[in-house]
């Protein structure tokens, strides 16, 4: 028997109310099975849809589904969820705790509506040579080598490969979904987070592109978890300070702004935060099987 459920559509990590990365948000999802959640996420068709449930310990329990399956955490869908609850008057400015498969994570709503999410401490899970990565993004290994920066797998909730490219090369990438999917499956990573450093003329710490075709996402216009990992990477390798502003989605004509901070004590990272703004696009009713 076919049922319908209300889904709030939200652009997360917007830049002055524009751009951002769309996410679906489903409230009161306690009675939905994982199979039903996947059906709903597929009907919505966005890179991720968040499902909000009650929890006996945390303020809320969130689960996240792409069009292909569940993932442990999603930054932009978390931002979309808490921003929507704030705009609807369900919650007020303050601090909350969400239960996710990546752990119990704090979320703060500031008085201007900015949502700031805690992420897990970074974990380094591997490293690749320039030659191993070159064919994935179509940039010669000798060009990648100019950055003099490592290519590393880092997770603050989801494992992504941090890939630096020289300035001017980010927009030249032409991803091959099939090759990237095989690589991510082999190395058990979610996707590739490619970035070029900002210049004195820009206000951005870096501009980014994110590719996760293994989970049905050819390219994503804002990736909160990956940008948290990137902030940790830059803190370690370039000592750029503790506060970052990242641009993502430019190649998709959907520019997003992701803010991140890394608070450390004597080179020991103790707190990773990612934040931004979101804008509701209204609601839709999508079908699923009972």
C-alpha positions as CSV (number, residue, x, y, z in Angstrom):
1,X,0.0,0.0,0.0
2,X,1.4,3.4,-1.0
3,X,1.7,6.2,1.6
4,X,2.8,9.8,1.3
5,X,5.0,11.7,3.7
6,X,5.9,15.4,4.1
7,X,9.5,16.4,3.3
8,X,10.9,19.8,3.9
9,X,13.4,20.9,1.2
10,X,16.2,23.0,2.4
11,X,19.3,24.6,0.9
12,X,22.2,24.3,3.3
13,X,25.4,26.4,3.5
14,X,23.9,29.2,1.5
15,X,25.8,32.3,0.5
16,X,23.7,35.4,1.3
17,X,20.6,33.3,0.9
18,X,21.6,31.9,-2.5
19,X,23.2,28.7,-3.7
20,X,23.8,26.0,-1.1
21,X,23.4,22.3,-1.2
22,X,19.8,20.9,-1.1
23,X,18.7,18.4,1.5
24,X,15.5,16.7,2.4
25,X,14.3,16.7,6.1
26,X,11.7,14.3,7.4
27,X,10.4,14.9,10.9
28,X,8.7,12.3,13.2
29,X,10.4,9.5,11.4
30,X,10.3,7.1,14.4
31,X,8.1,4.5,12.7
32,X,9.9,4.4,9.4
33,X,12.0,1.4,8.5
34,X,15.4,1.7,6.8
35,X,13.9,0.5,3.6
36,X,11.2,3.1,3.8
37,X,13.7,5.8,4.5
38,X,15.7,4.8,1.4
39,X,12.5,4.8,-0.7
40,X,11.8,8.4,0.5
41,X,15.4,9.5,-0.1
42,X,15.2,8.1,-3.6
43,X,11.9,9.9,-4.3
44,X,13.3,13.2,-3.0
45,X,16.4,12.7,-5.2
46,X,18.8,14.9,-3.3
47,X,22.3,13.8,-2.3
48,X,21.1,13.3,1.3
49,X,17.8,13.3,3.2
50,X,17.8,13.5,7.0
51,X,15.3,11.6,9.2
52,X,14.6,13.0,12.7
53,X,13.5,10.7,15.5
54,X,13.1,11.0,19.3
55,X,15.9,9.8,21.5
56,X,16.0,8.9,25.2
57,X,19.4,10.5,25.8
58,X,20.1,13.0,23.0
59,X,17.8,15.8,22.0
60,X,17.2,14.2,18.6
61,X,18.4,11.1,16.7
62,X,19.2,11.7,13.1
63,X,19.8,9.2,10.3
64,X,21.0,10.1,6.8
65,X,20.2,8.4,3.5
66,X,21.6,9.0,0.0
67,X,19.7,7.6,-3.0
68,X,21.8,4.4,-2.6
69,X,21.8,3.8,1.1
70,X,22.5,5.0,4.6
71,X,25.6,7.0,5.6
72,X,26.9,7.6,9.2
73,X,26.8,11.4,9.1
74,X,26.0,14.3,6.8
75,X,27.0,17.9,7.6
76,X,24.7,19.8,5.2
77,X,21.7,17.7,6.1
78,X,22.3,18.3,9.8
79,X,22.5,22.0,9.2
80,X,19.3,21.8,7.1
81,X,17.5,20.0,9.9
82,X,18.4,22.3,12.9
83,X,18.0,25.4,10.8
84,X,14.5,24.3,9.8
85,X,13.6,23.5,13.4
86,X,14.8,26.9,14.5
87,X,13.0,28.8,11.8
88,X,9.8,26.8,12.6
89,X,10.1,27.7,16.3
90,X,10.5,24.0,17.3
91,X,13.8,25.0,19.0
92,X,15.4,28.3,20.1
93,X,19.0,29.5,20.0
94,X,21.2,27.3,22.2
95,X,23.0,24.0,22.2
96,X,21.6,20.6,21.4
97,X,22.9,17.0,21.1
98,X,22.2,14.7,18.1
99,X,22.7,11.0,18.1
100,X,24.2,9.8,14.7
101,X,26.0,6.7,13.6
102,X,29.1,8.8,13.8
103,X,28.5,9.4,17.5
104,X,26.8,11.9,19.8
105,X,27.5,15.3,18.4
106,X,26.7,18.8,19.6
107,X,24.9,21.4,17.5
108,X,24.6,25.1,18.4
109,X,22.1,27.5,17.0
110,X,23.3,31.2,17.2
111,X,20.8,34.1,17.5
112,X,21.3,35.0,13.8
113,X,20.3,31.5,12.8
114,X,23.8,30.2,12.0
115,X,24.1,26.5,12.8
116,X,27.4,25.3,14.1
117,X,28.0,21.5,14.3
118,X,30.7,19.6,16.3
119,X,32.5,16.9,14.4
120,X,34.6,14.0,15.6
121,X,38.3,14.5,16.1
122,X,40.1,13.8,12.9
123,X,41.5,10.4,12.1
124,X,44.1,9.8,9.4
125,X,43.4,6.6,7.6
126,X,45.9,6.5,4.8
127,X,48.0,8.4,2.2
128,X,48.3,8.2,-1.6
129,X,51.0,9.2,-4.1
130,X,50.4,11.9,-6.8
131,X,50.6,9.1,-9.4
132,X,47.8,7.1,-7.7
133,X,45.4,10.1,-7.8
134,X,46.3,11.7,-11.1
135,X,44.1,9.6,-13.3
136,X,41.1,10.0,-11.0
137,X,40.8,13.8,-11.6
138,X,42.6,14.1,-15.0
139,X,45.5,16.2,-13.8
140,X,49.1,15.1,-14.4
141,X,51.0,13.9,-11.3
142,X,53.8,16.4,-11.9
143,X,51.3,19.2,-11.7
144,X,49.8,17.8,-8.5
145,X,53.3,17.6,-7.1
146,X,53.7,21.4,-7.3
147,X,51.5,21.8,-4.2
148,X,54.2,20.0,-2.1
149,X,51.3,18.9,0.1
150,X,50.3,15.3,0.9
151,X,47.2,13.5,-0.3
152,X,45.6,11.9,2.7
153,X,42.4,10.1,3.9
154,X,40.9,12.0,6.8
155,X,37.7,11.4,8.7
156,X,35.8,13.7,11.1
157,X,32.8,11.5,10.6
158,X,33.2,10.3,7.0
159,X,36.4,9.2,5.3
160,X,37.3,11.4,2.4
161,X,40.5,11.9,0.4
162,X,42.0,15.4,0.7
163,X,43.5,16.3,-2.7
164,X,45.3,19.6,-3.2
165,X,45.7,21.0,-6.7
166,X,47.6,24.2,-7.8
167,X,45.6,27.3,-8.3
168,X,43.8,27.4,-11.6
169,X,43.3,23.7,-11.9
170,X,40.2,23.1,-9.7
171,X,37.8,24.1,-12.5
172,X,39.6,21.9,-15.0
173,X,38.8,18.6,-13.3
174,X,36.5,16.4,-15.4
175,X,35.6,13.5,-13.0
176,X,35.1,10.0,-14.2
177,X,32.3,8.5,-12.0
178,X,33.2,4.9,-12.8
179,X,36.9,5.2,-12.0
180,X,36.2,7.2,-8.9
181,X,33.6,4.7,-7.7
182,X,36.0,1.7,-8.1
183,X,38.7,3.6,-6.3
184,X,36.5,4.6,-3.3
185,X,35.1,1.1,-3.0
186,X,38.6,-0.4,-3.1
187,X,40.0,2.0,-0.4
188,X,36.8,2.2,1.7
189,X,36.4,6.0,1.4
190,X,33.3,8.0,0.7
191,X,34.7,10.3,-1.9
192,X,37.3,12.8,-3.1
193,X,37.6,16.3,-1.6
194,X,39.7,18.3,-4.1
195,X,40.8,21.9,-3.2
196,X,42.9,24.8,-4.3
197,X,44.1,27.4,-1.7
198,X,42.6,30.8,-1.6
199,X,44.5,33.8,-2.9
200,X,45.0,37.3,-1.3
201,X,42.3,38.6,-3.6
202,X,39.6,36.2,-2.2
203,X,38.2,35.9,1.3
204,X,38.3,32.1,1.1
205,X,40.8,29.8,2.8
206,X,40.2,27.3,-0.1
207,X,37.8,26.5,-2.9
208,X,36.6,22.9,-3.1
209,X,35.0,20.3,-5.2
210,X,33.6,17.0,-3.8
211,X,33.0,13.8,-5.7
212,X,31.2,10.8,-4.2
213,X,29.7,8.7,-7.0
214,X,29.9,5.5,-4.9
215,X,26.9,6.9,-3.0
216,X,25.1,8.3,-6.1
217,X,26.7,11.8,-5.8
218,X,28.6,12.8,-9.0
219,X,29.5,16.1,-7.4
220,X,28.2,17.9,-4.3
221,X,27.9,21.7,-3.9
222,X,28.6,21.7,-0.1
223,X,30.1,19.0,2.1
224,X,30.3,19.9,5.8
225,X,32.0,16.7,7.0
226,X,34.7,17.0,4.3
227,X,35.3,20.6,5.0
228,X,35.8,19.8,8.7
229,X,38.4,17.3,7.7
230,X,40.0,19.9,5.3
231,X,40.2,22.4,8.1
232,X,42.2,19.8,10.2
233,X,44.4,19.1,7.2
234,X,45.2,22.8,6.7
235,X,45.8,23.4,10.4
236,X,48.4,20.6,10.4
237,X,50.2,21.3,7.1
238,X,50.0,25.0,6.6
239,X,49.3,26.5,10.0
240,X,46.7,28.9,8.6
241,X,45.1,29.6,11.9
242,X,42.0,28.2,13.5
243,X,39.2,29.7,11.5
244,X,38.4,28.9,7.8
245,X,35.9,29.9,5.1
246,X,35.5,27.5,2.3
247,X,33.8,28.0,-1.1
248,X,32.3,24.9,-2.8
249,X,29.9,24.4,-5.7
250,X,31.3,27.0,-8.1
251,X,31.7,24.5,-10.9
252,X,28.0,23.6,-10.5
253,X,26.8,27.3,-10.6
254,X,25.7,26.8,-7.0
255,X,28.2,28.5,-4.8
256,X,28.1,27.5,-1.1
257,X,29.9,28.9,1.9
258,X,31.1,26.5,4.7
259,X,32.7,27.9,7.8
260,X,35.0,25.7,9.9
261,X,37.2,26.0,13.0
262,X,39.8,23.8,14.7
263,X,40.7,24.5,18.3
264,X,43.9,22.8,19.3
265,X,46.1,22.7,22.4
266,X,49.8,22.1,21.9
267,X,49.3,20.5,18.5
268,X,46.6,18.2,19.9
269,X,43.3,18.9,18.1
270,X,40.5,19.0,20.6
271,X,37.5,20.5,18.8
272,X,36.3,20.6,15.1
273,X,33.3,22.7,14.2
274,X,31.6,23.4,10.9
275,X,28.9,26.0,10.4
276,X,26.8,28.0,8.0
277,X,23.3,29.2,7.1
278,X,20.3,27.5,5.4
279,X,17.2,28.5,3.6
280,X,13.9,26.6,3.3
281,X,12.5,26.0,-0.1
282,X,9.1,24.7,1.1
283,X,7.7,21.2,1.4
284,X,6.6,18.3,-0.8
285,X,4.8,15.0,-0.3
286,X,6.6,11.9,-1.6
287,X,5.3,8.3,-1.8
288,X,6.7,5.3,-0.1
289,X,5.4,1.7,0.5
290,X,3.8,1.0,3.9
